[in-house]
Amino acid sequence: MKFLKKLTAAAAVAMTMAGGANAATVLNNWVFNPTGGGFASGQRVNEYLDINGNSFIQINPTGETSFSFTEHGVFNIAQADSNGKLFPINYPGGNITATFEATGTGSFGGAFTFAGGTIRMYQNPTNGQYATSAGIYGADLGDQIAEFSVMAGGGGLVDSSGSPTNNGQITVFASAASGNLDAGYFFRENGTDLSTESILAFAFTNANTVGDPDDLLVDEVACQYAGYTGNGCNGQTYANTPGAFFVSNNGQLKLGEGETPPGEVPEPGSLALFGIALAGAGIVSRKRARQA
C-alpha cells in the first residue's frame, strides 16, 4: 500500500514536470453552447465533443518506403460526451460542423505524422444541411466559430499501401490563438469565455477505409474540396487506389491548455502512462538501493 501511494504521488509530480513548458492539460467540465448563446444556457462538457465524418487522402511516394500526403475532411459534431443530448434537437439551430485539411509525411507499413494544417468549426442555424451538396458537403455553412492550426506531430500507423491500419487511432494536435474562438461558444467551468485565451485541441479518432464512397462524397470532398482530378472527377467511375482513398473517422475533440511548442505535444494518456512508468522505475530503483 505504501508503495502504491508513493507511486501515485510520483506519477503526479512526473505529470507536472514532464517537458516543463511542453506540458499540456486537458480541460474538464468546460461549457459549450452550440448556438453561441453564452455560458448560462450552454451544456457542461465533462471531457469531449463527439466527432464523425470522412476524409479524402492523397499519397505521393517520396522514396522506396516513404511518402508525403494531403488530407481533406468534413465532420459533424452532434453531441458531447456521447450523452445523447443532440445539439440540433436539444439546441435548435445548434448544428456544429468542421472542415479539416492537413499535410504530413510517413513510412509505408510504419507510421505517419502531420506537418501542419487547419481545422475550422462552423455553427449553422439551418437543420439538415450536413451531408448535402450545400457548400462543401454542408460542413462549412453558417458562421465560422473557431479556427485551429494543426501542429506538427500526432498521426498514427499505416499499412504497406499507406492506408490507416484497420480501426487505427489517429491523433491530431492543434492550437487556437486568442481571438480564434468566437465569443459565446466556449467557456471554462467558472464562466470565463475562452475566446480571450490561447487554447489547445486534441482530436482522437478511429479511421477505417471507405470501400465504396457514394458519388456525393466524391464530388464534394475529393473533387471540390481536395481539387482531385482523377477518376470520379473526370467522367470516369471513382475507385479507391493506393494513392487516393477515403477513410471514415469517429472520435473525440478535447480542449486543453499549456505552452506546448509545435511537434512536442504529448498525448495526455500516453504522457500519464509514461510518467507513471518512470516514477515507478525510480521508486523501485531507490528501494532496491536501500536494500543493497
Long-range contacts (C-beta under 8 A, 24 or more apart in sequence): 3-283, 3-287, 6-283, 7-276, 7-279, 7-280, 7-283, 10-279, 10-280, 10-282, 10-283, 11-272, 11-275, 11-276, 11-279, 11-280, 13-279, 14-274, 14-275, 14-276, 14-278, 14-279, 15-271, 15-272, 15-275, 18-266, 18-271, 18-274, 18-275, 19-264, 19-266, 21-258, 21-259, 21-260, 21-261, 22-258, 22-259, 22-260, 22-261, 22-264, 22-265, 22-266, 23-258, 23-260, 23-266, 23-271, 24-200, 24-202, 24-256, 24-257, 24-258, 24-260, 24-265, 24-266, 24-268, 25-256, 25-257, 25-258, 25-268, 26-202, 26-254, 26-255, 26-256, 26-268, 27-188, 27-254, 27-255, 27-256, 27-257, 28-189, 29-189, 30-186, 30-187, 30-188, 30-189, 30-194, 30-255, 31-186, 31-187, 31-188, 31-189, 31-191, 32-80, 32-185, 32-186, 32-187, 33-91, 33-94, 33-184, 33-185, 33-187, 34-87, 34-91, 34-94, 34-95, 34-96, 34-123, 34-185, 35-91, 35-92, 35-93, 35-94, 35-123, 35-125, 36-123, 36-143, 36-145, 36-182, 36-183, 36-184, 36-185, 37-184, 38-184, 39-187, 39-191, 39-193, 42-187, 43-80, 43-85, 43-90, 43-91, 44-189, 45-80, 45-81, 46-80, 46-81, 47-81, 47-252, 47-254, 48-80, 48-81, 48-252, 48-253, 48-254, 49-77, 49-79, 49-80, 49-96, 49-252, 49-253, 49-254, 50-77, 50-78, 50-79, 50-80, 50-81, 50-82, 50-250, 50-251, 50-252, 51-75, 51-76, 51-77, 51-98, 51-203, 51-205, 51-249, 51-250, 51-251, 51-252, 51-253, 52-76, 52-78, 52-248, 52-249, 52-250, 52-251, 53-98, 53-100, 53-139, 53-248, 53-249, 53-250, 54-210, 54-213, 54-217, 54-221, 54-246, 54-247, 54-248, 54-249, 55-100, 55-207, 55-221, 55-246, 55-247, 55-249, 56-221, 56-222, 56-225, 56-226, 56-228, 56-244, 56-245, 56-246, 57-162, 57-244, 57-245, 57-246, 57-247, 58-226, 58-228, 58-243, 58-244, 59-162, 59-242, 59-243, 59-244, 60-243, 62-105, 65-107, 65-108, 65-109, 65-110, 66-105, 66-106, 66-107, 66-108, 67-105, 67-106, 67-107, 67-108, 67-112, 67-162, 68-103, 68-104, 68-105, 68-106, 69-103, 69-104, 69-105, 69-106, 69-112, 69-162, 70-101, 70-102, 70-103, 70-226, 71-100, 71-101, 71-102, 71-103, 71-104, 71-117, 72-99, 72-100, 72-101, 72-221, 72-222, 72-225, 72-226, 73-99, 73-100, 73-101, 73-221, 73-249, 74-98, 74-99, 74-100, 74-130, 74-136, 74-137, 74-138, 74-139, 74-220, 74-221, 74-225, 75-99, 75-100, 75-139, 75-249, 76-130, 76-131, 76-139, 77-121, 77-253, 88-127, 92-127, 93-123, 93-125, 93-126, 93-127, 94-123, 95-123, 95-124, 95-125, 95-126, 95-127, 95-129, 95-130, 95-142, 96-121, 96-122, 96-123, 96-145, 97-121, 97-122, 97-124, 97-130, 97-138, 97-139, 97-140, 97-141, 98-122, 98-139, 99-136, 99-139, 99-140, 99-225, 100-172, 101-225, 102-150, 102-172, 104-155, 106-155, 106-158, 106-162, 107-158, 108-158, 108-159, 108-160, 108-161, 108-162, 109-158, 109-159, 109-160, 110-157, 110-158, 111-155, 111-156, 111-157, 111-158, 112-155, 112-156, 112-157, 112-158, 112-162, 113-152, 113-153, 113-154, 113-155, 114-150, 114-151, 114-152, 114-153, 114-154, 114-155, 114-172, 114-173, 115-152, 116-149, 116-150, 116-151, 116-152, 116-262, 117-149, 117-150, 118-147, 118-148, 118-149, 118-150, 119-146, 119-147, 119-148, 119-150, 119-172, 119-174, 119-201, 119-203, 120-144, 120-146, 120-147, 120-148, 121-145, 121-146, 121-147, 121-148, 123-185, 131-216, 132-216, 133-216, 133-219, 133-220, 136-220, 136-221, 136-224, 136-225, 137-216, 137-217, 137-220, 137-221, 137-225, 143-182, 144-182, 145-181, 145-182, 145-185, 146-176, 146-180, 146-181, 146-182, 146-185, 146-186, 147-176, 147-180, 148-174, 148-175, 148-176, 148-180, 148-201, 149-174, 149-175, 149-176, 149-177, 150-174, 151-175, 151-260, 151-262, 151-263, 151-265, 152-262, 152-263, 153-262, 153-263, 153-264, 153-265, 154-265, 156-207, 161-242, 162-242, 162-243, 163-209, 163-242, 163-245, 163-247, 164-207, 164-208, 164-209, 164-247, 166-208, 166-209, 167-206, 167-207, 167-208, 168-206, 168-207, 169-204, 169-205, 169-206, 169-207, 169-251, 170-203, 170-204, 170-205, 170-206, 170-207, 170-249, 170-251, 171-202, 171-203, 171-204, 171-267, 172-201, 172-202, 172-203, 172-204, 172-205, 173-200, 173-201, 173-202, 173-203, 173-260, 173-265, 174-200, 174-201, 174-202, 174-203, 175-199, 175-200, 175-201, 175-260, 175-262, 176-200, 176-201, 186-255, 194-255, 197-257, 199-255, 199-256, 199-257, 200-255, 200-256, 200-257, 200-258, 200-260, 200-265, 201-253, 201-254, 201-255, 201-256, 202-253, 202-254, 202-255, 202-256, 202-265, 202-267, 202-268, 203-251, 203-252, 203-253, 203-254, 204-251, 204-252, 204-254, 204-267, 205-249, 205-250, 205-251, 205-252, 206-249, 206-250, 206-251, 207-247, 207-248, 207-249, 208-247, 208-248, 209-240, 209-245, 209-246, 209-247, 210-240, 210-245, 210-246, 210-247, 210-248, 211-240, 213-238, 213-240, 213-246, 217-246, 218-246, 221-246, 222-246
